[in-house]
């Protein structure tokens, strides 16, 4: 049984806490940390967590913990991951690992000094069985040589403006949303090196994002070494629901995942048209994948399996997303450095 402590009990943190406490075999949610008293009370009341902390350093000193799940604001990810590794804890960190490449590289350097510890970043789409099936088809040569990945991460519009309030610490739409698509593209294409990028965006519904230099709809093109390309679209303003999908095109065919955003296979028809129910958010779409992701982390920590992805994957995703954000601001093609 792996004793895990979680730091961060906001929107994502509570979902990971529930996953660890209720649905992850081989794991026990043994401690929770948040500076917000009501969030600590939630962990005690809803999940039965008795070891509660308002200070991350105090949680790291808890001798019963072998692992830590970091689900805090992105600006804290790198330094908290480093602190947890130095304290001898396995680490699961939500994406992205950091908003700057240098911070990612500092984490990698510390992790190399602790090869006995697992450090894993939460790129949940790699654990979705539909994405895994698509990857297996590509690896089996079903699409020939893959050369183009078109991928999008589109959230249902939130008229209350959650993402506007989140924007000052998110790193922008490409680091927050498209980092998933970037990681999927590198994974599907065999991890090619990115060479240069171009990005453009617009504010369709949320003018408050302008103060942060962010947009609510963005497009990016990434040129990879060897001729492959990635085309990414990110949106905060979908009217119908959560709509995330990926298409990989090769020399002998293509494979797609998630096209249409359907919740299920039921379709109805009436005088107003043809209809199907749509997904509400990423939690509904990737609920099974979140469970499989945490199970894979626990298996790696307990020596039952190898870590399913490397910190270098997170570094490269940040490297590309930072270049895309730089291109959005400059209006120019930018080299990936």
C-alpha positions as CSV (number, residue, x, y, z in Angstrom):
1,X,0.0,0.0,0.0
2,X,1.4,3.3,-1.1
3,X,0.7,6.2,1.3
4,X,0.2,9.3,-0.7
5,X,-0.2,12.9,0.4
6,X,-1.9,15.5,-1.9
7,X,-1.1,19.2,-2.0
8,X,-3.8,21.4,-3.6
9,X,-7.5,20.8,-3.1
10,X,-9.0,23.1,-5.6
11,X,-11.1,22.0,-8.7
12,X,-8.5,19.5,-10.0
13,X,-7.0,18.6,-6.6
14,X,-10.4,17.4,-5.2
15,X,-10.8,15.1,-8.2
16,X,-7.3,13.6,-7.8
17,X,-8.0,13.3,-4.0
18,X,-11.2,11.3,-4.7
19,X,-9.3,9.2,-7.2
20,X,-6.6,8.3,-4.7
21,X,-9.0,7.8,-1.8
22,X,-11.7,5.8,-3.5
23,X,-10.6,4.3,-6.8
24,X,-6.9,3.7,-6.9
25,X,-5.9,0.2,-5.9
26,X,-2.7,0.0,-3.9
27,X,-2.9,3.6,-2.8
28,X,-4.1,5.3,0.4
29,X,-4.7,9.0,0.6
30,X,-2.9,9.5,3.9
31,X,-2.6,13.3,4.1
32,X,-3.8,16.4,2.5
33,X,-2.4,20.0,2.3
34,X,-4.1,23.3,1.5
35,X,-3.8,26.8,2.8
36,X,-7.7,27.0,2.7
37,X,-9.3,25.7,5.8
38,X,-12.6,24.7,4.1
39,X,-10.7,22.6,1.6
40,X,-8.9,20.7,4.4
41,X,-12.2,20.2,6.2
42,X,-13.6,18.8,2.9
43,X,-10.8,16.2,2.7
44,X,-11.5,15.2,6.3
45,X,-15.3,15.1,6.0
46,X,-15.6,13.5,2.6
47,X,-12.6,11.3,2.3
48,X,-11.7,10.6,5.9
49,X,-8.2,12.1,5.7
50,X,-6.9,12.7,9.3
51,X,-3.4,14.1,8.6
52,X,-4.1,17.7,7.4
53,X,-1.6,20.4,6.7
54,X,-1.7,24.1,5.8
55,X,2.0,24.1,5.0
56,X,3.7,22.0,2.2
57,X,7.0,21.7,4.0
58,X,5.2,20.2,7.0
59,X,3.5,17.6,4.8
60,X,6.9,16.6,3.3
61,X,8.1,15.9,6.8
62,X,5.3,13.4,7.4
63,X,7.2,10.1,7.8
64,X,4.3,7.9,6.7
65,X,4.2,9.3,3.2
66,X,6.0,7.6,0.3
67,X,4.5,9.8,-2.5
68,X,3.1,13.2,-3.1
69,X,0.5,14.4,-5.7
70,X,1.0,18.1,-6.6
71,X,-2.1,19.8,-7.8
72,X,-1.4,23.4,-7.0
73,X,-1.2,26.5,-9.3
74,X,1.3,25.9,-12.1
75,X,3.7,28.6,-10.8
76,X,4.4,26.3,-7.9
77,X,4.8,23.0,-9.7
78,X,8.6,23.0,-10.4
79,X,9.8,24.1,-6.9
80,X,7.3,21.8,-5.1
81,X,8.4,18.8,-7.2
82,X,12.0,19.6,-6.4
83,X,11.3,19.9,-2.7
84,X,9.3,16.6,-2.7
85,X,12.1,14.7,-4.5
86,X,14.7,16.1,-2.1
87,X,12.5,14.9,0.7
88,X,12.6,11.4,-0.7
89,X,9.1,11.2,-2.0
90,X,7.8,9.9,-5.3
91,X,6.0,12.7,-7.2
92,X,2.9,13.0,-9.4
93,X,2.6,16.5,-10.7
94,X,-0.3,17.9,-12.7
95,X,0.6,19.4,-16.1
96,X,2.4,21.5,-17.1
97,X,5.6,20.9,-15.1
98,X,6.4,24.6,-15.3
99,X,5.8,27.7,-17.3
100,X,9.5,28.1,-18.2
101,X,11.9,25.6,-19.8
102,X,14.7,26.4,-17.3
103,X,12.5,25.4,-14.4
104,X,11.6,22.1,-16.1
105,X,15.3,21.4,-16.6
106,X,16.0,22.1,-12.9
107,X,13.4,19.5,-12.0
108,X,15.0,17.0,-14.4
109,X,18.5,17.6,-12.9
110,X,17.2,16.9,-9.4
111,X,15.3,13.8,-10.6
112,X,18.5,12.5,-12.1
113,X,20.1,12.7,-8.6
114,X,17.3,10.5,-7.3
115,X,16.9,7.6,-9.8
116,X,15.2,5.5,-7.1
117,X,12.2,7.9,-7.2
118,X,9.4,8.2,-9.7
119,X,8.6,11.7,-11.0
120,X,5.6,11.7,-13.4
121,X,3.6,14.6,-15.0
122,X,-0.1,14.2,-15.6
123,X,-0.6,14.0,-19.4
124,X,-3.8,12.1,-19.0
125,X,-4.6,11.5,-22.7
126,X,-1.8,9.0,-22.8
127,X,-3.9,6.8,-20.5
128,X,-7.2,7.1,-22.4
129,X,-7.8,3.7,-24.0
130,X,-9.0,5.3,-27.3
131,X,-5.8,7.3,-27.6
132,X,-3.8,4.2,-26.8
133,X,-5.7,2.3,-29.5
134,X,-4.8,5.0,-32.0
135,X,-1.2,4.9,-31.0
136,X,-1.2,1.1,-31.4
137,X,-2.5,1.4,-34.9
138,X,0.2,3.9,-35.8
139,X,2.9,1.7,-34.3
140,X,1.5,-1.2,-36.3
141,X,1.9,0.8,-39.5
142,X,-1.8,1.1,-40.2
143,X,-1.5,4.7,-41.4
144,X,1.9,4.4,-43.0
145,X,4.3,7.1,-42.0
146,X,2.5,9.7,-39.8
147,X,3.3,13.2,-40.9
148,X,0.5,15.4,-39.6
149,X,-1.3,15.7,-36.2
150,X,-4.4,17.9,-36.0
151,X,-5.5,18.2,-32.4
152,X,-7.8,20.5,-30.4
153,X,-8.7,21.2,-26.8
154,X,-12.0,23.1,-26.6
155,X,-13.8,23.9,-23.4
156,X,-17.5,24.8,-23.1
157,X,-17.9,28.5,-22.6
158,X,-18.0,29.6,-18.9
159,X,-19.9,32.9,-18.8
160,X,-18.8,33.4,-15.2
161,X,-15.2,33.9,-16.5
162,X,-13.3,31.3,-14.5
163,X,-10.5,31.3,-17.0
164,X,-10.2,35.1,-16.9
165,X,-9.5,34.8,-13.1
166,X,-7.2,31.9,-13.7
167,X,-5.3,33.6,-16.6
168,X,-2.6,35.5,-14.5
169,X,-1.1,32.2,-13.3
170,X,-2.0,29.8,-16.2
171,X,0.7,30.8,-18.6
172,X,-1.9,31.3,-21.3
173,X,-4.1,29.2,-23.4
174,X,-1.4,27.2,-25.1
175,X,0.5,26.3,-22.0
176,X,-2.7,25.5,-20.1
177,X,-4.7,23.7,-22.8
178,X,-2.6,22.9,-25.9
179,X,0.2,21.4,-23.9
180,X,-2.0,18.2,-23.9
181,X,-2.2,18.3,-27.7
182,X,1.6,19.0,-28.0
183,X,2.4,16.0,-25.9
184,X,0.0,13.8,-27.8
185,X,1.5,14.9,-31.1
186,X,5.0,14.2,-30.0
187,X,3.9,10.8,-28.7
188,X,2.0,9.8,-31.9
189,X,4.9,11.0,-34.1
190,X,7.7,9.3,-32.2
191,X,9.0,12.2,-30.3
192,X,10.5,14.3,-33.1
193,X,12.4,17.6,-32.2
194,X,10.3,20.7,-32.8
195,X,12.1,23.3,-35.0
196,X,9.8,26.4,-35.2
197,X,6.3,27.5,-34.6
198,X,3.7,30.1,-35.6
199,X,0.6,31.1,-33.6
200,X,-2.3,33.4,-33.9
201,X,-5.3,34.0,-31.6
202,X,-8.4,36.1,-30.9
203,X,-10.6,37.1,-28.1
204,X,-14.1,36.2,-29.0
205,X,-16.0,36.4,-25.7
206,X,-13.7,37.2,-22.8
207,X,-12.1,40.7,-23.1
208,X,-10.6,40.4,-19.6
209,X,-8.0,38.1,-21.0
210,X,-6.3,41.0,-22.9
211,X,-4.7,42.3,-19.6
212,X,-2.7,39.0,-19.4
213,X,-1.9,38.9,-23.1
214,X,-4.0,35.8,-23.4
215,X,-6.8,34.9,-25.9
216,X,-9.8,32.6,-25.7
217,X,-9.2,31.0,-29.1
218,X,-5.8,30.2,-30.4
219,X,-4.3,28.4,-33.4
220,X,-0.7,27.1,-33.7
221,X,1.4,25.3,-36.3
222,X,4.5,23.4,-35.2
223,X,7.2,22.2,-37.7
224,X,9.1,19.1,-36.5
225,X,12.4,17.7,-37.6
226,X,11.9,15.2,-40.5
227,X,9.0,17.0,-42.1
228,X,6.1,16.2,-39.6
229,X,3.7,18.9,-38.6
230,X,1.4,19.6,-35.8
231,X,-1.7,21.8,-36.0
232,X,-3.4,22.8,-32.7
233,X,-6.6,24.7,-31.8
234,X,-7.5,25.7,-28.3
235,X,-10.8,27.3,-27.3
236,X,-12.5,28.5,-24.1
237,X,-15.8,29.4,-25.9
238,X,-17.5,26.3,-27.2
239,X,-21.3,26.8,-27.1
240,X,-22.2,23.1,-27.2
241,X,-19.9,21.5,-24.7
242,X,-16.4,20.0,-24.2
243,X,-15.0,19.1,-27.6
244,X,-11.5,17.6,-27.7
245,X,-10.3,15.4,-30.6
246,X,-7.1,14.4,-32.4
247,X,-6.5,13.2,-36.0
248,X,-3.2,11.6,-37.2
249,X,-2.7,11.6,-40.9
250,X,-0.1,9.3,-42.5
251,X,1.1,8.2,-45.9
252,X,-1.3,5.2,-46.0
253,X,-4.3,6.4,-44.0
254,X,-5.4,8.3,-40.9
255,X,-6.8,7.6,-37.4
256,X,-9.1,9.9,-35.4
257,X,-10.0,10.0,-31.7
258,X,-13.0,11.8,-30.2
259,X,-14.4,13.5,-33.2
260,X,-17.8,15.1,-32.6
261,X,-17.7,15.3,-28.8
262,X,-20.5,12.7,-28.3
263,X,-21.3,11.6,-24.8
264,X,-22.6,8.3,-26.1
265,X,-23.8,6.6,-29.3
266,X,-27.5,7.7,-29.0
267,X,-28.8,10.0,-31.7
268,X,-32.2,11.5,-32.1
269,X,-34.0,13.2,-35.0
270,X,-36.9,15.7,-35.1
271,X,-38.1,18.7,-37.1
272,X,-35.3,20.8,-35.6
273,X,-32.6,18.4,-36.9
274,X,-30.4,15.5,-35.8
275,X,-29.1,15.6,-32.3
276,X,-26.7,13.8,-29.9
277,X,-25.8,14.5,-26.3
278,X,-22.4,16.2,-25.8
279,X,-19.7,16.0,-23.1
280,X,-19.8,18.6,-20.4
281,X,-16.1,18.9,-19.5
282,X,-12.7,17.1,-19.4
283,X,-13.6,15.2,-16.2
284,X,-16.5,13.4,-17.9
285,X,-14.5,12.7,-21.0
286,X,-11.3,11.4,-19.3
287,X,-12.7,10.0,-16.0
288,X,-11.4,6.5,-16.8
289,X,-8.1,7.8,-18.1
290,X,-7.6,9.8,-14.8
291,X,-8.1,6.5,-12.9
292,X,-5.7,4.6,-15.2
293,X,-3.1,7.4,-14.9
294,X,-3.0,7.3,-11.1
295,X,-3.0,3.5,-11.1
296,X,0.1,3.6,-13.4
297,X,1.8,6.1,-11.1
298,X,1.2,3.9,-8.1
299,X,2.4,0.8,-10.0
300,X,5.6,2.6,-10.9
301,X,6.2,3.8,-7.3
302,X,5.8,0.3,-5.9
303,X,8.1,-1.3,-8.5
304,X,5.4,-3.2,-10.4
305,X,5.9,-1.3,-13.7
306,X,8.2,1.3,-15.3
307,X,7.2,4.9,-15.3
308,X,5.0,5.4,-18.4
309,X,6.5,8.7,-19.4
310,X,9.6,10.7,-18.7
311,X,10.1,14.2,-17.3
312,X,11.8,15.1,-20.5
313,X,8.4,14.7,-22.3
314,X,7.0,17.4,-20.0
315,X,10.0,19.6,-20.6
316,X,9.6,19.4,-24.4
317,X,5.9,20.1,-24.2
318,X,6.6,23.2,-22.2
319,X,9.4,24.2,-24.6
320,X,7.1,24.0,-27.6
321,X,4.2,25.7,-25.8
322,X,6.5,28.6,-24.6
323,X,7.6,29.1,-28.2
324,X,4.0,29.1,-29.4
325,X,3.1,31.7,-26.8
326,X,6.1,33.8,-27.8
327,X,4.8,33.6,-31.4
328,X,1.3,34.7,-30.4
329,X,2.8,37.8,-28.8
330,X,5.3,38.6,-31.5
331,X,3.1,37.7,-34.5
332,X,6.2,36.1,-36.0
333,X,7.5,32.6,-36.7
334,X,9.6,31.6,-33.6
335,X,12.3,29.1,-33.3
336,X,11.9,26.4,-30.6
337,X,14.8,26.8,-28.3
